Amino acid sequence: MARHLASPSDGSLKTTLRQLRVKHFKRKNNKRFHPTILASNTKVPFILLMLSVFTRIIKREIPSKIFHETDSIIVIADHRPKDVVHLLIIPKTEYPNFQSTPPEVLSEMNATVKLVAERLGISDHYRMQVNNGYGQEVDHVHYHFISNRGAEKLKFL
């Protein structure tokens, strides 16, 4: 999914906008709608802005079951759970994948995994999974915390 779309320098802006219209415009009740296109007077006149679903959850634009939250990390229930406990550990700052995430953020995410396991009483029985490109559906780094135990201690905020 594109984060930014800049107009090309060869002057083919009309072609770029046509591609945008074909690719991103959809019809609903005979009305066109599209992602936000912001215009500016800088060297990059058009930017396509698309927030990840996790950023929208963090901003409370989309409802979600929140298990734990700090100033920099949020832990939510996965909407398609693979087992009785399936939580997502997400930094509030958006990084597209594991490789681009600073070590201090990964360290805080790891500490949150331990905290979640202790709160659920399953410190020795869980799986943590991270996808980096391959298998990653949302371009916002996150850990999957999965277990077949601890469901009775799941208390959402």
DRENMARGU-142540 format. One record per atom (N, C-alpha, C): x, y, z; residue in one letter. Coordinates in pm, whole numbers, plus 50000, padded with zeros to 5 digits. Layout:
! residues N
XYZA...
This chain:
! residues 157
500854988450000M500005000050000M500905012350000M500615021849912A501445033749898A501285043050018A502385048150064R502365058150171R502325072150110R503195074650012H503255087749950H503305086049799H502605094549728L502655094449584L502985108649541L504155110449481A504595123549438A504405124749288A504175137149242S504025139049098S505375137149032S505415130848916P506695128548849P507275141548796P508595141748781S509275153948736S509225155648585S508765145548511D508725146548364D507485153648312D506665159048401G505505166648359G504275158248329G504295145648363S503145137148333S502185136348451S501875147648511L500995148248626L499595143148593L499095146448473K497765141748435K497705126548432K498745120248382T498795105548380T498765100148522T499545106148612T499595101648751T498225102848816T497525113948793L496205115848851L495195106048792L495325102948661R494445092948602R494665079348668R495945075748691Q496245063048757Q495655062848897Q495775074148967L495185075249099L493685072849094L493025079548997R491585078548986R491165064148959R491865057448869V491535043548837V491805034448955V492935036349021K493335027249126K492625029649258K492385042149295H491905045149429H490465050149438H489895054749328F488515059349335F487595047249332F486535047749408K485555036949411K484185043249400K483225035549359R481855040749350R481045035449466R480315044249529K479405040549636K478195049649624K477045043949598N475815051649579N475985062149470N476665058249362N476925067049247N477725079549282N478475079149391K479335090349428K480765085349434K481675093649392R483085089849399R483655094149533R484525085649588F485255089649707F486655084049696F487585089949765H488985086149751H489745089549879H490945083849894P491795087750007P492125102649998P492495108350108T492795122550114T493975126050024T493805135749939I494905140749857I495175154949904I496385157249949L496755170350000L497605177549896L497275190049869A498055198049775A498945207549854A500135209949803S501035219549867S501835226649758S502535237049795N503345244649700N504815240749707N505105229149762T506485224649773T506885217349646T508065211249646K508535203649530K507705191049508K506985186749610V506105174949599V504675180049608V504055183249493P502745189649498P501585180949542P501675167849526F500575159349567F501075147849654F500365145549764I500725134749855I499455126849883I499545113849869L498435105149903L498655100350045L497755103750133L497915100550275L496975089250311L497555077950357M496745066650398M497265061750533M496455062850636L496845058350768L496645043450780L497555036750853S497385022550875S496205020350970S495645008350966V494515005151053V494935006451200V496185003251232F496655004351371F496735018951415F497185027751328T497225041951361T495805047051386T494855042451307R493465046551327R492905041051458R493335029051499I492915023551629I493525031751741I494805035151729I495505043151831I494825056751847I494385062651735K493695075551739K492225074251778K491785061851805R490405058751846R489395061551735R489845060951610E488935062351497E488225049151469E488865038051507I488295024651491I488245018251629I487125012551668P487045006251801P487864993251805P488414990351922S489174978151942S489184974652089S489394961952121K489514957452259K490954959852304K491134969052399I492474972652447I492754964952575I493864957652575F494264949852692F495224957752781F496124965352719H497154972852794H497554984852709H497884995952776E498305007852701E499265016052785E500325020952719T501255030452780T501345042552686T502265051652714D502435063252628D502945059552489D503655048152479S504275044752351S503855031252293S503135023052369I502745009552324I501255007252354I500595000152263I499214996052287I499114981052259I498344973952340V498124959552322V496624957552301V496274951952186I494864950052151I494604935452113I493324931652115A492924918452069A492944918151916A493444907251860D493414905451716D491974902751674D491524908951565H490134907051523H489914893751450H491014886851416R490924873251359R491834864051440R491444860551562P492344852851650P492664838951597P493924834951617K494384821551578K494244811651694K494064816651816D493904808151934D493094815952037D492874809952157V492024816452257V492604829752305V493914830952306V494564843752335V495364847652212V494984858752150H495724863952034H495704879252044H496794884752095L496914899152115L497964904852019L497824917551988L498794924651905L499474935251990L500794935351988I501584945252062I502124955051958I501674967551969I501894977451863I502514990051921I503624994951862P504125008151906P503205019151851P503045029751925K502165040551881K502795048751768K504115048551758T504785054951646T504825044851533T504465048951414E504355039851302E505705037351235E506125024751232Y507285020151158Y506785009351063Y507175009850934P506585000650838P506904985850859P508064982850916N508414968750937N509444967351048N509794955051079F510724951951187F512094958151163F512594957251042Q513934962251009Q514064977351029Q513004984751010S513084999351021S512775004451162S512474995451254T512114999451390T513365001251475T513525012551545P514705014751630P514805004251742P516025000651781P516224990451886P515534993752018P515475006452054E514845010052181E513325007352179E512705008752063V511275005752050V511064990652058V511924983051989L511824968351995L512034963352137L512964969652208S513214965852347S511974968152433S511304979452411E510094982352487E508964972652450E508904968952323M507904959052281M508184945452346M509454941652354N509824929052419N509444929152567N509694940352634A509324941452775A507814940452791A507064945752696T505604944852701T505134930452683T505824922852599V505494908652582V505614901452717V506714903952787K506914897652918K505814901953017K505474914653016L504444919853106L503084913353077L502734912052950V501464905852910V501434891252956V502534884152934A502604870052975A502434868653127A503054877453203E502934877053349E501494880153393E500864890153330R499484893653366R498514882253337R498814874453233L497944863253197L498324850353270L499454850653342G499894838853415G500394827653326G500964831153211I501444821053117I502884824053074I503724827453169S505104831353139S505894820553065S505444808053073D506184797153008D505394790352897D504324796852848H503504790052749H502834800152653H503604805652561Y503054814652460Y503984815052340Y503474820252232R504274822052111R504224836852074R505374842152037M505444855951989M505874855351843M505154862451757Q505444861951614Q505544876051560Q506514878351474V506624891151404V506844888051256V506084894851171N506244893351026N506974905650974N507934903450885N508694914550828N508544914050675N507504920350625G507234919750482G506464907150447G507104895650454Y506464882950421Y505394879850525Y504154878950481G503034876050572G502504888050646G503124899650629Q502704911750701Q501554918350625Q500394919350689E499214925050624E499094940050646E499624945150757V499534959450789V500954964950797V501214975750725D502554981950725D502764990450848D502724984050962H502964990451091H503474979051180H504724979951221V505334968751294V504484964951416V504364951851439H503594946951553H503994932451582H503834928551707Y504054914751749Y502694908051769Y502644895351735H501484887051768H501834879151894H501004879951994F501154872352118F500034861952117F500404848952105I499414838452085I499614827552189I498514822952249S498564811952345S497214804852350S497264792152391N496004784952411N495634784452559N496314792552639R496014793852782R495884808552820R495294811152935G495244824752989G494014832752953G493084826952878A491904834452834A491054839252950A491054831653061E490224835353176E490744848153244E492004851753218K492554863953279K492554875853184K492004874353066L491914885452971L490874895453020L491324907053057K490444917953102K490804930253017K489834934852940F490084946052851F489684959152918F490414969852882L490154983152938L488844988752889L
